[in-house]
Amino acid sequence: GKKEVKVPPSPAKLSHYALAKSLPTRELLACSGSFTAPAQVRMAHTDIKVPDFSAYRRKSNMDPASSSRDSQVSSKVQTYLILTAGAVGGTYAAKSLVTKFVMALAASADVLAMAKIEVKLSEIPEGKNATFKWRGKPLFVRHRTSEEISREASVDMASLRDPQSDKERTQNPEWLIVLGVCTHLGCVPIANAGDFGGYYCPCHGSHYDASGRIRKGPAPLNLEVPPYEFTSDSTVLVG
């Protein structure tokens, strides 16, 4: 009888050399309408659909044959317009944010109401010192006598630790308006006391004259003069 022919199985391709040997070394043949005539297999396709980005391109850049110099002006104008619009929007947003932040830190209505105080001068007799509260600090309003005015105006500036003339510290010679806070450590001085007849700080012995200037003791500066204005002959607005 006939002997059965056994074909050995193909060896496993386990190396790059074996894989390279398995590739075709010549043109592949395929049938096209006939089983007898040879035909080449098309390896490249020309009908592949390429993505079209024309909708996203500027009209001035649609022509591939045109020079970029001819369209760069319009391209830059459009780019600058977009950047300008973004900058304006960002600036407005930043302004709104900063405004809200500043307003949150601003003083409340009750604090603003205490920022200014109106003092009726007709209620303070001559030679007396009245104390008021202004921005959480004592405020001294002194109705000076003619003797005090002449005495403080004749003080030698060279003898003062913090040189200031009486005219610099008063808008109206009859009225001295200063903060009642010692410039040494913040104590409240006593009016009509001390060696110079003005103010005396009991904490560490600073002496001020009737113009609020430091004359003796550890205080380095004169009593502070707040901003104020006379709204009438009998009224002053401090603040």
C-alpha positions in Angstrom: 0.0 0.0 0.0 0.9 3.6 -0.3 2.9 5.1 2.5 1.4 8.2 4.3 3.6 11.2 3.9 3.9 13.3 7.1 4.8 17.0 6.8 6.8 18.2 9.8 5.3 21.2 11.5 6.9 24.6 10.8 9.4 25.6 13.4 8.5 28.4 15.8 10.0 31.7 14.8 11.6 32.8 18.1 14.3 35.2 16.8 14.4 38.3 14.8 16.4 36.5 12.1 13.7 33.9 11.7 11.1 36.5 11.5 13.0 38.4 8.8 13.4 35.3 6.7 9.7 34.8 6.8 9.0 38.1 5.0 8.3 38.0 1.2 11.4 38.7 -0.9 9.5 39.6 -4.2 6.3 41.1 -5.4 3.1 39.4 -4.3 0.8 38.2 -7.0 -3.0 38.5 -6.8 -5.8 37.7 -9.2 -7.9 40.6 -10.6 -10.7 39.2 -12.7 -8.7 36.2 -13.8 -7.1 33.3 -12.1 -4.4 32.9 -14.7 -3.1 36.5 -15.3 -0.7 37.9 -12.6 -1.4 41.3 -11.0 0.4 43.5 -8.6 -1.0 44.3 -5.1 -1.4 48.0 -4.4 0.6 48.9 -1.4 -0.3 52.6 -1.2 -3.8 54.2 -1.2 -4.5 57.6 -2.6 -8.1 57.8 -1.4 -7.3 58.2 2.3 -9.4 61.1 3.8 -7.0 63.7 5.3 -8.5 65.9 8.1 -9.6 69.3 6.8 -8.8 72.3 9.2 -10.0 75.0 6.8 -12.7 76.0 9.2 -10.1 76.9 11.8 -7.7 78.8 9.5 -7.8 82.5 8.7 -9.0 83.3 5.2 -5.8 85.2 4.5 -3.8 82.0 5.1 -5.9 79.7 3.0 -3.8 80.1 -0.1 -0.6 78.0 0.3 1.1 79.9 -2.5 0.7 83.3 -0.9 3.5 84.9 1.0 3.3 85.2 4.8 4.4 88.9 4.5 1.2 89.7 2.8 -1.0 88.4 5.6 1.1 89.0 8.7 -0.5 92.5 9.4 -4.0 91.1 9.5 -2.9 88.1 11.5 -1.2 90.3 14.1 -4.1 92.7 14.3 -6.5 89.8 15.1 -4.1 88.4 17.7 -3.6 91.7 19.4 -7.4 92.3 19.5 -7.8 88.9 21.2 -5.0 89.7 23.7 -6.4 93.2 24.4 -9.9 91.9 25.0 -8.5 89.3 27.4 -6.4 91.9 29.2 -9.3 94.2 29.7 -11.5 91.4 31.0 -8.7 90.3 33.4 -8.1 93.9 34.6 -11.8 94.4 35.3 -12.0 91.1 37.2 -8.9 91.9 39.2 -10.3 95.4 40.0 -13.6 93.9 41.2 -11.7 91.4 43.4 -9.4 94.0 45.0 -12.4 96.3 45.6 -14.3 93.6 47.4 -11.2 92.7 49.5 -10.5 96.3 50.4 -14.2 97.0 51.3 -14.1 93.9 53.6 -11.2 95.5 55.5 -12.6 99.0 55.5 -13.8 100.5 58.7 -17.4 99.9 59.7 -20.1 102.7 59.8 -19.8 103.1 63.6 -16.0 103.5 63.4 -16.3 106.1 60.6 -18.9 108.0 62.7 -16.2 108.3 65.4 -13.5 109.4 63.0 -14.6 113.0 63.4 -15.9 114.8 66.4 -17.4 118.3 66.7 -16.5 120.3 69.8 -18.5 123.3 71.0 -15.9 125.8 72.2 -18.5 128.0 74.0 -18.8 125.3 76.7 -15.1 125.5 77.7 -14.3 128.5 79.9 -11.0 130.4 79.6 -8.1 128.8 81.5 -9.8 125.3 81.5 -8.9 122.1 79.7 -11.7 119.8 78.4 -11.2 116.1 77.6 -13.1 114.3 74.8 -12.8 110.8 73.3 -11.7 110.7 69.7 -10.8 107.5 67.8 -10.4 105.7 71.1 -7.9 108.3 72.4 -8.3 111.2 74.9 -8.4 114.6 73.2 -7.4 117.8 75.1 -9.0 121.1 74.1 -7.5 123.9 76.1 -8.9 127.5 76.2 -5.7 129.4 76.9 -5.5 132.7 78.7 -3.7 135.7 77.3 -0.9 135.1 79.8 -0.3 131.6 78.5 -0.4 132.7 74.9 2.3 135.3 75.4 4.4 133.0 77.6 4.5 130.2 75.1 5.1 132.5 72.2 8.3 133.9 73.9 9.9 130.5 74.5 13.4 130.1 73.2 13.3 127.4 70.4 16.9 126.4 71.3 15.7 125.2 74.7 13.2 122.8 73.3 13.8 119.1 72.8 11.4 118.9 70.0 11.5 122.4 68.5 8.2 123.7 67.4 6.9 127.2 67.6 3.5 128.0 69.2 2.2 129.2 65.9 3.0 125.8 64.3 0.9 124.0 66.9 -2.1 126.3 67.0 -4.5 127.7 64.3 -6.1 130.0 66.8 -3.8 131.2 69.7 -6.7 130.9 72.2 -7.2 127.2 71.6 -4.8 124.4 72.0 -6.0 121.0 70.6 -3.7 118.0 71.2 -4.0 114.3 71.9 -3.8 113.4 75.6 -1.3 110.6 75.1 2.2 110.9 76.5 4.8 110.4 73.8 6.9 108.3 76.2 4.8 105.2 77.0 1.3 106.3 76.2 0.0 107.4 79.6 -2.6 110.2 79.9 -1.1 113.4 81.3 -2.8 115.6 83.9 -3.9 119.1 82.7 -2.8 122.3 84.5 0.0 120.5 86.3 3.8 120.2 86.1 6.7 122.7 86.3 5.6 124.5 83.1 1.8 124.9 83.8 0.7 122.7 80.9 0.5 119.0 81.4 2.2 116.5 83.6 2.5 112.7 83.0 2.3 110.9 86.4 3.8 107.7 85.0 7.4 108.8 84.5 7.4 112.5 85.2 7.2 114.2 81.7 6.4 117.9 81.8 4.7 119.7 79.0 4.0 123.4 78.6 0.7 125.1 77.7 1.5 124.5 74.0 1.9 120.7 74.6 5.7 120.8 74.0 7.9 118.5 76.0 10.1 120.5 78.4 11.3 118.0 81.0 11.3 114.3 81.6 11.8 111.2 79.4 9.2 111.9 76.7 11.0 112.4 73.3 8.3 114.4 71.4 5.7 117.0 71.9 2.0 116.0 72.3 0.5 115.2 68.9 -1.7 117.8 67.2 -4.6 116.1 65.3 -6.1 117.5 62.1 -8.9 119.9 62.8 -10.6 123.0 61.4 -12.8 125.7 62.9 -16.2 125.5 61.3 -17.3 128.6 63.2 -16.2 130.9 65.9 -17.7 128.6 68.5 -17.2 125.1 66.9 -14.2 123.0 65.9 -14.3 119.8 63.8 -11.5 117.3 64.8 -10.6 114.6 62.3 
